[in-house]
Every structure is written in structure tokens, then in C-alpha cells.
């Protein structure tokens, strides 16, 4: 079991999971045609408590929401933000 991108608002460029450090990284290129959020499955068994999301330069423009019932983190960024990590 590991986190993974369920839906990506654009073109996925790369993603990785390091079980030793507990770090998941996703990089994607945004699309103006996609208005739905990027969704990342975050298994509760791997992340029983708090977690950090680092959106780098996009942090101020982003919104995020975690649905604990589904274990899904949703990240919404403006379409003019082209590449995200």
C-alpha cells in the first residue's frame, strides 16, 4: 500500500514514493481545460496522523481538502500555473 495520484489536473510528469522517509512526490503540468482538482490517495494506515503538503511556489494560489472517509487529498490550482511539484 502506498499513496498514488488518483486523478491529475493535466499531464502527469513524474511521481514517486519513498517508504523509508514517508515522502510522496508528484509533478504535473496543468491544463487550462481541466477544472477538476488533482486527487492523491493517502492511505490512513501509512499516514495515521498529521502530514505536510509542500506546493512550493504554488502554495499561496492553491487550495486543498482532505476527505478522510475516502482517504483522498484534493489539490486545486489556478489553470495558469503550468508545472507543479
Secondary structure as UniProt FT lines:
FT   STRAND          4..7
FT   STRAND          10..18
FT   TURN            19..22
FT   STRAND          23..30
FT   TURN            32..33
FT   STRAND          38..41
FT   TURN            44..46
FT   HELIX           56..58
FT   TURN            59..61
FT   STRAND          63..67
FT   TURN            68..71
FT   STRAND          72..76
FT   TURN            79..80
FT   STRAND          83..84
//
